[in-house]
């Protein structure tokens, strides 16, 4: 298995306030969340009341995440 050096950002920027969902969507389409969130501090969450759906979602993965 290949190992990668992952850079953890120690300088977090403030997430701006958005006036609309469209503005937020456009922002995150052009910005990386690692500049705004320290994912090394992330914790797991449980959502026991969620119901499964058949709605399609798409995920964008970098080469670092994919195993192709």
Secondary structure as UniProt FT lines:
FT   HELIX           21..30
FT   HELIX           33..35
FT   HELIX           39..41
FT   TURN            48..49
FT   TURN            63..65
//
